[in-house]
Amino acid sequence: MNTILGLGFILFTGLLSAKLIKRINFPAVTAYLLLGIVIGPSLLGLVPGDILAGSGLVSNIVLGIIAFGIGQNFSRHHLRRIGRSVLWISVLEACGAWILVTSIFYFLLRQPFYLSLIFGSIASATAPAATVMVIREYRAKGNFTDTLLGVVAIDDAWCLIIFAISLAISRAIYAHMVDPYFLAKVFLNSILSISGAFVLGALSALLLSIFYRFMRTPTDLLILTMGVVFLNIGVALWLHLSVLLSSMFLGTVLVNINRYSFKFFDSLKMIDSPLFLLFFVLAGANLEMKILGGIGILGIFYLIFRVAGKMLGANLGARIASAPIAVRRYLGYGLIPQAGVALGCALIAKSDFPEVGNMVFTTIVATTVAYELIGPLFTKYALRKAGDIIV
């Protein structure tokens, strides 16, 4: 199967699978992942190698577009309405998963502290892609939806900081070289990386606003928006900054400096659905089935206690912020998906800490597929119980 034939096959069968699975009230993203697993190299092998090789390109583009859209929720109006809740919930749900998974691995599973700390830090990550897909599919609207989008958007910032510090501590403990100055340097580098992503996103937003006045047609606006979003993603990769954070800051700054910002976000909605489909199908296709049998007790405990940490932390944060009852009860269910950032952290652990990195990467890949399969179902459940969708 050649590349173009393969792309057509993926888009066509992806659409059909989403229509079929919708009959049993499953979100489309679940259908895409299942389809990817079935047609991937581990089973039927119907995905051309050229397309699989381009998975990284597709992932960066789609995650950048998703993060750009999430930035729209950080307007001054939204922040005044839900800012306090988002801050408290995001901090405590990220730290809740980090602390609980680290504690369980160390005290209950008797794993080395440096390994437990790495697993705990990766557990703090959440995947915005699946959450956004479910919200858009069911046209969810309301305070609960806004809060959920805000939390998953800012969650990755906390994860990057937590992981950078945890990896530095773990490597120092493993090498018996606990140097406080080294840890301070790593923390400072993390802050600089996030600051760099903000500067890049802000400059990209200014570029969009400046050239907006010269756009005469919706087609012009779409090309301009895609061009600047792609430039932002490309420069972030070139400078080794976070694609997610730089794209999110692009959307955040844009929505606060341009009164017509909604036109930029709406223009991308015309073309992003096929990209989302391709992204999730390829995510499923890249799973090696043999990995599933090797996750063992570590994977099972990671699956369970990451979710428990997220839900406990989200509930505590919502109570402290005096959030509505629906947010306290159900927001944790919307934080179950985990994908891009977690896999990125696992890849870093694999390359920077090879002594344990392979075990970490194998476990995270397998659990990520499980989370992406069940996560959208729980997100849909939470949105329905909160009253933001009627299904």
C-alpha positions in Angstrom: 0.0 0.0 0.0 1.5 3.3 -1.0 1.5 6.4 1.2 -1.5 8.2 -0.5 -3.5 5.0 -0.6 -2.7 4.5 3.1 -3.8 8.0 4.0 -7.1 7.5 2.2 -7.6 4.2 3.8 -7.0 5.6 7.3 -9.4 8.5 6.8 -12.1 6.4 5.3 -12.0 3.6 7.8 -11.6 6.0 10.6 -14.8 7.8 9.7 -16.7 4.5 9.4 -15.3 3.2 12.7 -16.4 6.4 14.5 -19.9 6.1 13.0 -20.2 2.5 14.1 -18.9 3.0 17.6 -21.1 6.0 18.2 -24.1 3.6 18.1 -22.9 2.3 21.5 -22.2 5.8 22.8 -18.4 5.6 22.6 -16.5 8.7 21.7 -14.9 8.9 18.3 -11.3 9.1 19.7 -11.8 5.6 21.2 -12.7 4.3 17.7 -9.6 5.9 16.2 -7.3 4.3 18.7 -8.8 0.9 18.4 -8.7 1.1 14.6 -5.0 2.1 14.8 -4.2 -0.9 17.0 -6.0 -3.3 14.6 -4.5 -2.0 11.3 -1.0 -1.3 12.9 2.1 -3.4 12.4 1.4 -5.6 15.5 -1.8 -7.0 14.0 -2.9 -6.5 10.3 0.0 -4.4 9.2 -2.1 -2.2 6.9 -0.4 1.1 7.7 2.5 2.0 5.2 5.9 2.5 6.8 6.2 6.0 5.4 3.1 7.1 7.3 4.3 5.4 10.5 7.7 7.2 10.1 5.8 10.5 9.9 4.0 10.0 13.2 6.2 12.5 14.9 5.4 15.2 12.4 1.7 14.6 12.7 1.9 14.5 16.5 3.7 17.8 16.7 1.3 19.5 14.3 -1.8 18.2 16.0 -0.6 18.8 19.6 0.4 22.3 18.5 -3.1 23.0 17.1 -4.8 21.6 20.1 -2.7 23.6 22.5 -3.3 26.8 20.4 -7.1 26.2 20.7 -6.8 25.6 24.5 -5.1 28.9 24.9 -8.4 30.5 23.8 -9.8 29.6 27.2 -7.3 31.9 29.0 -8.9 35.2 28.1 -9.2 37.8 30.9 -12.9 37.2 31.0 -12.5 33.4 31.6 -9.7 33.8 34.0 -11.7 36.2 36.2 -14.5 33.7 36.2 -12.6 30.4 36.8 -9.0 31.4 37.3 -8.8 30.6 41.0 -10.4 27.2 40.5 -8.1 26.3 37.6 -5.0 27.3 39.5 -5.8 25.3 42.7 -7.1 22.2 40.9 -4.3 22.0 38.4 -1.6 22.3 41.0 -3.1 19.8 43.4 -4.2 17.2 40.8 -0.7 17.3 39.3 1.0 17.1 42.7 -1.6 14.5 43.9 -0.7 12.0 41.2 3.1 12.8 41.6 3.1 12.2 45.4 0.7 9.2 45.4 2.4 7.2 42.6 5.8 7.9 44.0 4.7 6.8 47.5 3.0 3.6 46.3 5.9 2.6 44.2 8.4 3.2 47.0 6.6 2.1 50.1 4.2 -0.6 48.7 6.0 -2.0 45.6 9.5 -1.5 47.2 11.0 0.1 44.1 14.1 2.3 44.4 13.2 5.9 45.3 14.8 7.3 42.1 12.6 5.0 39.9 9.5 5.7 42.0 10.2 9.5 41.6 10.4 9.2 37.8 7.1 7.3 37.6 5.4 9.7 39.9 6.6 12.8 38.0 5.3 11.4 34.7 2.0 10.5 36.3 1.3 14.3 36.8 0.9 14.7 33.0 -2.6 14.9 31.3 -3.4 14.7 27.6 -5.4 17.6 26.3 -6.0 16.0 22.9 -8.5 13.4 23.9 -10.3 15.7 26.2 -10.7 18.4 23.5 -11.9 15.8 21.0 -14.7 14.6 23.4 -15.7 18.2 24.2 -15.9 19.1 20.6 -17.7 15.9 19.5 -20.5 16.4 22.0 -20.5 20.2 21.8 -20.0 20.5 25.6 -20.4 24.0 27.0 -20.6 25.4 30.5 -18.5 26.3 33.6 -17.4 22.7 34.1 -16.1 22.5 30.5 -14.2 25.8 30.8 -12.6 24.7 34.1 -11.7 21.3 32.6 -10.1 22.9 29.6 -8.2 25.3 31.7 -6.9 22.6 34.0 -5.7 20.3 31.2 -4.1 23.3 29.4 -1.9 24.4 32.4 -1.3 20.9 33.7 1.5 20.3 31.3 3.4 23.3 32.6 3.4 21.8 36.1 4.4 18.4 34.7 7.4 19.8 32.9 8.7 21.4 36.0 8.0 18.4 38.2 9.6 16.0 35.8 12.8 18.1 35.3 13.3 18.4 39.0 12.5 14.7 39.7 14.8 13.4 36.9 17.6 15.5 38.3 17.1 14.2 41.8 16.8 10.6 40.6 20.0 10.8 38.6 21.8 12.4 41.5 20.5 9.7 44.0 21.4 6.9 41.5 25.0 8.3 41.2 25.3 9.1 44.9 25.9 12.7 43.9 23.2 14.8 45.6 24.4 18.4 44.7 21.9 21.1 45.7 23.5 23.5 43.3 23.0 21.1 40.4 19.3 20.7 41.3 18.9 24.5 41.5 20.4 24.8 38.1 18.0 22.2 36.6 15.1 24.0 38.2 16.3 27.3 36.8 16.6 25.8 33.3 13.1 24.6 33.5 11.8 28.0 34.4 13.8 29.5 31.5 12.4 26.9 29.1 8.8 27.8 30.1 9.7 31.5 29.9 11.1 31.0 26.4 7.9 29.2 25.3 5.9 32.2 26.5 8.1 34.7 24.6 7.9 32.6 21.4 4.1 32.3 21.8 3.7 36.0 22.4 5.8 37.0 19.4 3.8 34.6 17.2 0.6 36.2 18.5 1.8 39.7 17.7 2.7 38.5 14.2 -0.8 37.2 13.7 -2.4 40.4 14.9 -0.2 42.6 12.7 -0.9 40.7 9.5 -4.6 40.2 10.3 -5.5 43.6 8.9 -4.3 42.6 5.4 -6.5 39.5 5.2 -9.4 39.9 2.9 -11.0 36.4 2.7 -11.5 33.4 5.0 -9.0 31.5 2.9 -6.4 34.1 3.5 -7.0 34.0 7.2 -6.8 30.2 7.3 -3.4 30.2 5.5 -2.1 33.0 7.8 -3.2 31.1 10.9 -1.8 27.8 9.8 1.5 29.4 8.7 2.1 31.2 12.0 1.0 28.2 14.1 3.4 26.0 12.1 6.2 28.6 12.4 5.6 28.6 16.2 5.8 24.8 16.4 8.9 24.7 14.2 10.8 27.3 16.1 9.9 25.6 19.4 11.3 22.3 18.1 14.4 24.1 16.8 15.0 25.8 20.2 14.1 22.7 22.2 11.2 24.4 23.8 7.8 22.8 24.6 5.5 22.7 21.5 2.5 22.5 23.8 3.4 25.4 26.0 4.5 27.7 23.2 1.3 27.0 21.2 -0.8 27.4 24.3 0.8 30.8 25.0 0.3 31.8 21.4 -3.5 31.2 21.8 -3.5 32.9 25.2 -1.8 36.1 24.2 -3.8 36.3 21.0 -7.1 36.0 22.7 -6.1 38.9 25.0 -4.7 41.3 22.5 -7.0 40.9 19.5 -10.7 41.4 19.7 -11.2 39.3 16.6 -9.2 36.4 17.8 -12.1 34.0 17.6 -11.8 34.2 13.8 -8.3 32.6 14.0 -9.5 29.7 16.1 -12.6 29.2 14.0 -10.6 29.1 10.8 -8.5 26.1 12.0 -11.7 24.2 13.0 -12.4 23.9 9.2 -9.4 21.6 8.6 -8.3 20.1 11.9 -10.7 17.1 12.2 -8.9 14.9 9.6 -5.6 15.7 11.4 -7.1 14.6 14.8 -8.3 11.4 13.2 -4.8 10.7 11.7 -3.1 11.5 15.0 -5.1 9.1 17.1 -5.1 6.3 14.5 -1.3 6.5 14.3 -1.0 6.6 18.1 -2.8 3.2 18.2 -0.8 1.9 15.3 2.5 2.6 17.0 1.7 0.3 19.9 3.7 -2.9 19.9 1.4 -5.6 21.2 4.2 -7.5 22.9 4.7 -4.5 25.3 1.2 -5.1 26.8 2.2 -8.4 28.2 5.3 -7.0 29.9 3.9 -4.1 32.0 3.2 -6.4 34.9 2.4 -5.2 38.4 4.1 -1.8 37.9 1.8 -0.9 35.0 -1.3 -2.0 36.9 -0.5 0.0 40.0 0.5 3.0 37.8 -2.9 2.8 36.0 -4.8 2.7 39.3 -3.0 5.1 41.5 -2.3 7.8 39.0 -6.1 8.1 38.5 -6.6 8.1 42.3 -4.0 10.9 42.8 -5.6 13.0 40.0 -9.1 12.6 41.5 -8.1 13.2 45.1 -6.0 16.3 44.1 -8.7 17.7 41.9 -11.4 17.3 44.6 -9.2 19.0 47.2 -8.3 21.8 44.8 -11.9 22.4 44.0 -12.9 22.5 47.6 -10.2 25.0 48.5 -11.3 27.2 45.6 -15.0 26.8 46.5 -15.7 25.5 43.0 -19.3 24.3 42.2 -20.3 20.8 43.4 -20.2 19.4 39.9 -16.5 20.4 39.5 -15.7 18.8 42.9 -17.4 15.6 42.1 -16.6 14.9 38.5 -13.6 17.0 37.2 -11.2 14.2 38.2 -12.8 11.9 35.7 -11.9 14.3 32.9 -8.2 14.1 33.8 -7.7 10.4 33.1 -6.3 10.6 29.5 -2.5 10.7 29.2 -0.5 10.8 26.0 1.9 13.3 24.4 3.7 14.9 27.4 3.9 11.6 29.3 5.4 9.9 26.3 7.8 12.8 25.7 9.0 12.6 29.4 9.4 8.8 29.1 11.5 9.2 26.0 13.7 11.7 27.8 14.1 9.2 30.7 15.0 6.5 28.3 17.8 8.5 26.7 19.1 10.4 29.8 18.7 7.6 32.3 19.2 4.4 30.4 19.7 2.3 33.5 15.9 2.4 34.2 14.7 4.3 31.1 13.7 1.3 29.1 11.4 0.0 31.8 9.9 3.4 32.3 9.2 3.9 28.6 7.7 0.4 28.1 5.3 0.9 31.0 4.3 4.4 30.0 3.6 3.4 26.3 1.4 0.5 27.4 -0.5 2.5 30.1 -0.9 5.4 27.7 -2.9 3.2 25.3 -5.1 2.0 28.2 -5.7 5.6 29.4 -6.5 6.8 25.9 -9.0 4.0 25.4 -10.9 4.4 28.7 -10.1 8.1 29.3 -12.5 9.6 26.7 -15.4 7.4 28.2 -14.8 8.9 31.6 -14.5 12.4 30.2 -17.8 12.0 28.5 -19.3 10.7 31.7 -18.1 13.7 33.7 -19.4 16.2 31.1 -22.8 14.5 31.1 -23.0 14.3 34.9 -22.0 18.0 35.1 -24.8 18.9 32.7 -22.6 20.3 30.0 -23.8 17.7 27.4 -27.1 15.9 27.1 -26.6 12.4 25.6 
